[in-house]
Structures are given as structure tokens and as C-alpha cells.
Amino acid sequence: MRVLFTTWAWPSHLYAMVPLAWACRAAGHEVLVASQPGLLDEIVRTGLPAAAVGQDVDAVEMVRGYVLPSETAGDGDGKEPRLGHAPRTGKGPRALQMFLAHAESMVDDLVALTRGWRADVVVFEPTALAGPIAAAAAGVPAVRHLYGVDLMLRARPILPDLLADLAERHGVTEFDPFGVTTVDPAPPGLRVPGADYPRLSMQYVPFNGPGVLPRPLPDSGGRPRICVTWGYTMAKLAPSRFLAGQVVQALHKADLDAQIVLAVSSRQQEMLPPLPDDVHVAVDTPLNLLLPRCDLVVTHGGAGTVLTSLRNGLPLLLIPQLPDHAGHAARVAAAGAGELLPRDDATPERIAEQVATLLGERGDAVRDAARELQCQIREQPTPAAVAEELASLVQSATTTH
């Protein structure tokens, strides 16, 4: 079986597909990962074969449209400054226009690659909308691979019209933008209600980027350990939107009798404000190597961070700033596995108050809910089992045709 994985050039979307891609390779199948040129080096760093399709699109500039310049409350009004406050804007339609721009960039080359490489199946992340078109043009199945909860579900009715011109360019008149089935790494208790499509449930196995096992964390002296991390997106958009350092300062000032661990990239480290000496800063450390030794995660709500935290049974305090972060945070809150603090309310006092609650006796129910989702994650079929299901799906499609 020849499996073509595809994503536009956003590392976290790639990372979500790496465990299944490697499971396919380990089972003896041919694997190729196609994306825009800007992601090639990152694909190679995963150890997977890479192919460039289309041209790079300035995704960072497009995403900046979701976050307007910061507005600070408290200019003489006696209120605390809000961390990351901004007017609410940038809902679904603007995001879909960005996904369409990526599809337009990639579709011609991806169709040619799917045919020329003789792919048997195209596995695409849900916002890589050139994927199902390329699969239909080549006459092979398309399989959607979620990277978190299904935030594209509400867009399903409008996707065929949105993509119609690109599909017709390649002779495709009928296709399902959701593919023939969906690989879903989210545990059942976290999923968006109302999804009625075929599904291959898969155990979430974290890949948070390549890295080295970190040195042992300092002894916590029996105190709980809080991990603060802010993903990759917000630092790319604007340093003022990268709130990890400010959150650490707020927690340290509150004197919560807890050890604070800050996980950042080397680039993000340059953006940090002065931090207390007893804050441990982990640089370029994949979260899956760090979180097993933590008790609580304070973060932005990115899919990879949320699912890696829940695989380790950790409750979350989520301060989302983008629509997709808000979507994941809402599902965590609905499952009772964390608290959502709207960005407009994220004062240092509120952050410290929420963390104290989650660490105390009142947080018992939240911790229990996080451990329940951990159990659900580990009960799902492994990527190796899903790779076998893909092979069966391809065999069935081949027999049918």
C-alpha cells in the first residue's frame, strides 16, 4: 500500500499524523508526506519522506487577522491589566478563506503527485482541503485525519461549494470533503456532538516534535508541579500574544506553594520577561517527555497540548486566544477536565485563583475527569491497528473497482 499524507505548512498539523504515518511504514507500506515547501525541513526531521507541492502561503499573516492589536484595560480605571485582551473577531468564514488559499496553492501539484506516485490512499488533515480533491481526481480513497476535536464539523455543508471550482479544474464533479472515513484521535468524552460520519477511532500517541530526554526536573519537595506552555502559534503572531512569561510571573507572585515549569522553544525563550530563579525553564523539550512529571497544565488550548496533557491525565487551565483554541478549550470544560478562563478575564489574580482551585480539594472532580479521559485515550485502537484498517479499506476499494 502506498499512503500519501498531506497537510499545509503548519507543524502541529503535521505532528498529529506522524504516529500513523510511522505505523504504516512499520507495517511495510510506502509512505510519503506532501506539503508546501516551507514545511519540508520539518517533515524530514520526523524521519519521513517528504515532497513539495504548491507554493508557500503566508499563513501567519492570515492568522494575524484573527487577533487584533491588544487593548489593555486599566488605564487609570483601577482594574488589573488583562493578559492578551482583544476584541472578539475572526470566526469560521475567515478561517475557511485561509484554508481555501492553501488548497489553491497545493491542489495542482498534489493531484499530479497522487497520480504520478501512484498513491493508493490520501490521508489529509481536516484543513488540507486539496487532499480529498487529489484523491478523487486519482480515483483513490481519501481519509481525513483529525488533529484534535472536529472543529470543521459545522463547515461540512458549505465545503463542497467552497471547493467546487478547484474540483472541476481536475474533472472532479462529486467528492466528499470529509473523505470516506475519519481517523479520530480524540477520546469519546471530548468529541463534538452530532458527528455521524464513518470513523476510525485511534489512540492519541503524542508527537510534539523531535527532542532529547530532558534532565530530571528539580525536586519539588512534595509540592505540585505546574507546567506552563503556550504552543507555537501565538509567538509567531506577535510577542505580545505570547503570554507564558506573564502567566509564570502571576503564578509566582501568588505564592501557591507549587513548583513552576515553563516549556518554551529556543525562539520563545528570547521573548520571556525576567523570571524568578526558582522557575525551571525547559527549552525545546517535547511535551510528551515533560508532562508525565507534572500535575497541572496552564496553556492556550492548542490541540496537541490538550491531548498530550489528557493522555497524561492532567487537568488544564485554558486561556484561549484563537477560535480553534477556544473550541478545544470548550470541549475540555464541557468534559469537566479543566477550566476555561476567557482571555478578557485573564488577570493575574484570576489566573492564580483558578490554579489554586484546581490544585486544591475543589479540583478533585476535575482531576478525576482528566483521568477518565486518559483511560478513554488508552482504550482506543493503536496507530498500528488503524494502519491495518487503512490497508483493509484500500483492499476493499481496489476490489470494488
N, C-alpha and C positions, 0 to 999 in steps of 0.2 A: 504494500500500500504506500502511496506517495501522498503525504499530507502537507498541504501548503497553509501555513499560519500567516495571518496578516493583521496589521494594526497601523494606524498613522503614528507619526513620530512623537509618542508620549511614553516615557519609560515605564510608568506604573501600569499602563495598559499592556505593554509587552510582558512585564514581570508576572502578571496574572496567568499568562498562557504557558510560561516556561515549564512548570511541573508536568503538564500534559504533553507538551512537545518532547520533553526528555523521556517520558513514559513510552511514547510512540517510538522513539529511537531505541530505547532499551528493549522493546519488543521486536526489533529488527526492521522497522519501517523506515522509509526515506522521509526526511523532514526538511523543510525549507521555510524560513521566516522572511516575509516580504514587507518592506516599509519604505517610507521616504528616505532619501539619502542621509538626513540628519540623525537617524536612529541606527545606522549601520554599525557604528563602533560599539554601541550598547548591546546590539544583538550578538556581535562577536564575543563580547565579554561574558555572555551567558553560555558560551561554548556551542551555540547552534549555528548552522549555516545561514547566511544572510543573502538577500537580493534586494537591490534598489529598484523602486518603481516610482514614477512620477517625479514631482519637484517638491522641495520643501515649502511649506506654508507657515507663515508667521503665527503660529498658534498662540504664543504668549501674548502678542498684541491683541489678538481676538479675545482671549480670555480676560484681558485687562478691561474690556468693555463691561464685564460683569461687576467690577469693583471700581466705583467712582472714587475720586480723591477723598482722603479721610476727612471727616468732620469731627472735631473734638468738642465734646460738651464740657462745660465747667469754666468757661472764660469769665470768671468773676461771678458765677451764679451759685457758688458754694457746692457744686456737685463734683464728684470724682470724675477724672477723665475716663472715657470709655475706651477700652482696648479694641482697636480695629473697627470703630463705628463707621458706617457708611449707609447711604440711602439704599433701600431695597430696590434692586433692578436686575435686569438680565435673566429673565426666565427662559422657558423652553425654546420658543421660536428663535431667539438669538443663538442659542447653542446649536440648534438644528442647522442654521445657516453656516456655522463653523464646520460642522460635520459634512455638510454638502460640499464646502470648499475643498476639504481633504479628499472626498470622493472624486470630485472633478480632477484633482491633481493626479490621483492614483489610477483611475479606472482603466485608461487605455493600456498602460504598461502592465497592469495586473491581469487584464484579460489575455494579453499576449503571453505573459509568463505562465498563466494557468494552462493555456493550451500548449505552449512550447515545452514546458517542463513535464507535461502530461500528468498533472495532478489528478488524483482520484477523489479528493475531497478538499474543500476550502474551509478552514476554521478561522472565523473572524471575530474580533471583539465587537461588542454591540454598536459602537460608534464608527467602526471602519466600514462604512456603507458601500464601498466599492467591492467588498468581499462577496456578498451574495449575487451582485451583478456579474462578476467574473465567473463565479461558479455556474450560474445559469447560462452564460454565453458559451462555456466549455462543456455544458451538459453533465456536470458532476454535482453531487450534493453539497450544500452549504450548511455548516454547523456553527451556530452562534455560541460564543464562549463569554459568559458574563465575567466581569472583574470585581463585582460586588453585588448589591441588590439591583434588581432590574428597574433602573430609573428611566429606561426607554419605553416601558410598557404603555404609558399614556400617549406616546407619539406613534404607536403602531398604526392607527387608522390613516394617518397622513403620510406615512413614509412612501407608499407606492407612488403617489402623485409627486412627491418631492423628488423622487429618483427617476421618474418616467423618462425624461429626456436623455439621461445618461444610459438607461437601459436600452432605449430604442436605438441609440447610436451603435449598439453592438448586437442589434437584432433580437433583443430580449423583449418580449411583449407581456409575459406573465412570469412573476417570480415572487417569492415571499421574503421580504427584508429580514424576517426573523429566522430564515433557514428552515431545514426540515426538522431540527431539534435544537435544544439549547442546553449547553453544559452549564450547570449552576453550582458554584462553589459555596453559596450562602446556605447556612443551616435553615431548616424549615421554619424555625421560630423567628427568623429575621426577614423572611421573604415578603415581597409586596403582595398583598391580597389581590385576587382576581386574575392571576395568570393562568390561562387554560391551554397553553401550548405544550407540545411534547417536550419532555425534559430528561436529561441525564444528570442526576444528582452526582456531585463529586466532592470528596473530602477536600477542604481547603488546606493545601500544603504551602506554607509561606515561601515565597522567593522575594526577598526585599533587596535584591542586588547582590553581586558577589562581595565577599568580605572575608576577614580573618577573625577567628575566635578571639574575643577581647580578653584582656587581662581580668582576673577576678575583681569584682566591684569591692570597694572598701567595706569593711564590716559595718553593718547597720546598727549593731548593738541592740538588736531585737526590735528596732523601730521599723515601721512600714516604709517601703521604698516606692517613691513616686517617680514614674518616667514621664517627662515632658518631651514631646516631639511634634513637629509641625510639617511633616511631609516635605515635598519638593516644590509644589506649585506656588505657594504664596511667596516664597523667597524669590522665585523667578519673576513674579508680577511686580513687586515693589518691596524694598526692605521694610517700609513702614507697615506692611501687611504680615510680616514675619514676626509673630507675637511670642515665640517661645521664650526669648530672653526676658520679656516683660512679665510673662506668667511666672517664670522662675523667681524673679525679684519679688513678686506679690506673695508667692508661697513662702519664701524665706523670711520675709518681713513678718508674716503671720505667726512664725514660731510654732509650727504644727507638730513638733517632735517627730519629724519624719526625715528620711534621707531623700535628697532630690538628685535624680539622674537626668541629664539633658542629652538627648540624642540628636546630633546635627551632622550635616555634611561639612567637608572642609571649606566649601564656599560659604556656607551659612555661618560657620564659626567666625568669619570676618565681620558679620553683621551684628554680633552679640554685644549688648551693653556690658559694662563691668559687672562681674558676678562674684558672689562671696566665695571664699577659698574652699568651703566645705561642700560646694556643689560639684558633683562629678560630671564632667563633660565627656561623652563618648562620641568620637569623631569617625564618620564613615563606617559605622558598625551596623550591619543589617539587624533590623528589629527582632527577627526570629532568633538571633543569638543573644539578645539582651533581655527581652521581656520575661523569659522563664524565671528570672530572679527578681521580678518586680511585683508590686501589689496593686497598683492603680496606674492608669494612663490618662494624662491630660493632653488633649490633642485637638486637631482641626476637623476631623471627620472624614478623612480620605479612606477609600475602600480598603486598600492594603493595610493601613494602620488599624482600622476597625477589626478586620477579620483576623489579623495576626494577634491582636490583643485578645479577642474572644477565643481563638484556638488555645490560648494560654489561660483561659478562664478569668480574665482580668476585667473588672468594671472600668467604665470610662466616664470622664467628664469631657464633653464635646463642645467646642466653641466654633461653630461653622461660619465660614465667610463666603462660600460659593454655593450655588444651588445644588450641585451634586453632593457637597459635604453636608448640606442641610438635609438632603434626602436620606443619606446614610445615618446621620445623627437621629433623625426622626424615627427610623426603624429600630435603632438601639434603644431609644427611650420607650418606644411602644412595647418592646420586649422586656422592659424593666431592667436591662443590663447596664444602664448608665443614666447620666443626667445630661440634658441639653441646656446650655446656657447661651441664649441669643447674644449675638455679637454686640448689640446695643446695650445689653445689661452687664457686660463683662468687665465690671470694675474690679480692682484688686481685692476689695472686701468680699464681693460676691464669689469670686473665684476661690478665695481661701475658705469661705463659709461652705461652699459646695464640697470642696475637698475634705474638710473636716467631717462633714456629714457622711460622705462615702467611706471614710476610714473608720468611723465610729460604729456604735451598735445600730444606729438607724440605717447604716449601709448594709446590714446583714442580708436583707431581701435582694438588694442589687447584686451583691456578690453571689448569692445563690442563683439568680437569673443568669449571670455571666457564666457560671459553671455549668448550668443546664445547656446553654448554647455551645459550650465547649464539648459537652458529651454528644450533642447532636452533630457537631462538625466531625468528630472522630468516628461516628457511626456511619457516615456516608461512604460510598464506594471510593476506593483509592484511584488516583490517576491511572495506575496500571490497569485497573478493571475497566475504566472508561475508555482507555486505548483499545481494549478488546471489543467494547461495544461499537467503537468507531469502525473497526475492521469488519464487524458483522453488518453494520449499516452500509458500508461500501460494497460488500459482497452481495447484499440484497439488492442494492441499486444496480449493480452490474448484471445480476441475473434477470432483473426486471426488464432491462434494456437489451 
